[in-house]
Amino acid sequence: MDENKSAMLVGGISGAFGVRGWLKVSSYTDPPENILKYSPWQLCMAGDGRPSRTMQLVQGKLHGKGLVVQLEGIEDRDEAEKLRGLEIRIERQRVPELDSGHYYWADLEGLQVINSSGVVLGQVDHLLDTGSNDVLVVSGKVRHLIPFIYDDTVLSVDLEAGCIQVDWEVND
């Protein structure tokens, strides 16, 4: 497994909370509080993916519309502020296996996207959560926003072959 796939991006640190070293966290898990099930956290510079620090989660809780956490060794606001902007990753083997037809976004990113006519549209750059369904953002000659609706716009996903087949026609 390559380095980018061995750790999954599950959130980010958005800032300090209070004066005792607590942190505000943005979670990419569903539901958001699932991020609290995982420890240790690998903290990485945004976009880098290589852990700069590995830290144990001491405790966390919902606070208003967000999450706040305490990490081992972070005891004051100044230390907490130094972590602002870092990504939170966890070891891939710690996440549960999904049922057939369900995928983690991290598994879809980078896959080649081919339409039913055999035209390569590009690669999945990232996904968007629109509320009603996820959307594949495919970068190629042009950018495509393809709804991730299995058995409709998404015909098949082959993780081993590294491709997604879609029902998405393009006009040249």
N, C-alpha and C positions, 0 to 999 in steps of 0.2 A: 504494500500500500504506500502511495507516495506521501510525502510530508504534509501536503495540503489536505489530504483526506484522512490522516491519522488523528487529527484533532478537529473538532467541530466548533464553529462559531455559534455561541448561544446567547451573547449579549455584549453589553459595553458599560463602562463606568462613566456616568454623566456628571459626577461631581461629588463634593463632600456634603454630608448631612449632619448638622450639629457640630459640637466641639469635641466629641469623644471618639473621633475616627470612623464614624459610620459613613457609608457611601450610598449615593443614589445610583441605581442600576437600571438600565434599559434591558429588558429581556426579549429574546427572539423565540422563546419557547411558547408552546400553546398547551395549556394556559400559561401566562407569564410567570406565575409562581413556581412552575416546574423547574426553573433554573436553581431553586433552592435545594433540590434533590441531589445536586451534583457537587462534589468536592473531591479533590482539590480543583482549583481553577488555574488555568494557565493564562497569565496576563500578557498580552502582546501589543506591540505598536499597531495602530490601525493599518490594515492592508498588508502587513508583513507576514503574519501567521506563525512566526517563530516565537516561542515563549521567552519572555524576558524575565518573568518571575512566576513561580508556582506558589500559590497561597491557599491555605485552608479556610473554608467558610466556617465561621464560628456560629453565626445565627443570621437570620433574615426574616423579614416580614413585609406584608402589604402595608403601604402607608399612603392613604389617599388613593390616587389613581396609579401610583407607582410602587416600586420596591425599594427598600433600604436594607443594607447588609452590614455586618461586621466581619472583617477579615482578621485572621490571626496576625498579631504584630503591628497592626495599624491602630494607634491609640489616641491620636489627636488630629485636629482639622488640617494642620499643615501636611502631615503624612498622607492623609486622605486626598488632599488636593493634588499631590504628585501623581496620583493614579488616574486623574481625570483624562478621558479620551482613550484609555486602553481598552482593547477588545478582551472579551472573556471567552476562552475556549476550554473544552473538556475533551478527554480522551474518547475517541470514537467507540471503543468497546464498552463504554459505560452507558450508552444510550440503548433503549430496547429495540429489538427487531420489529419492523412494521409488517402489517398484513400485505398480501399481494395487491398491487395497484396503488400502494401508498409509498411515498418517498420523502426522505429528508431533502430539503432544498440543497444542502451541501453536496448531495449525490447527483443532483441534476446540473449544477453549475459546471460549465466546461464541456458538456456533452454536445456533440454535433447534432444539428436539427436538419432533417431531410423531409421534404413534402412527399405526398403520395405519387407525384410524377417523377420522383427521383432527383429533384433539384435540391442541392445543398443550400440551405438558407443562412447558415452560419453556426455559431456556438452560443449556448446559453451563457449570457454574461451574469445575470442575476434574476431573481424573481421578485414580483411585487404582490403584496396582499391588498386586494381591492375591497375586501369585505364579503363580496359574493363568490369570488373564486380567485385563485392565484393566477398570475400572468407571467409567462416566460418572456424575458427580455432577451431577444436573440440578436447578436451583433454579427453582421456579415457585410455584403456590399451595401445593404441598407439595413436599418434597424427594424425588427418586427416585434410587435407586442402580441403574443399568442396566448389566448386564455388556456389555462391548464385544466381542461375538462376531458377526463379520460373517457374513451369510447365515443368522443365527439370530435373535438379539434386535435386531441392527442390520441393517436391510434395505437402506439406501442412505445415502451421504454425498454431499452436493452442496456443495462448498466455495464455488462461485460463487454459488449461491442462498443460502448460509448456513444450511443446514438438514440435519438428520439424521432419517431416517424409521426408526422402531423398531417392533418387534412387542412392545408393552408396554401391556397394558390397565390401566385405572384404574377403581376403584370410587368412584362419587360419593357 
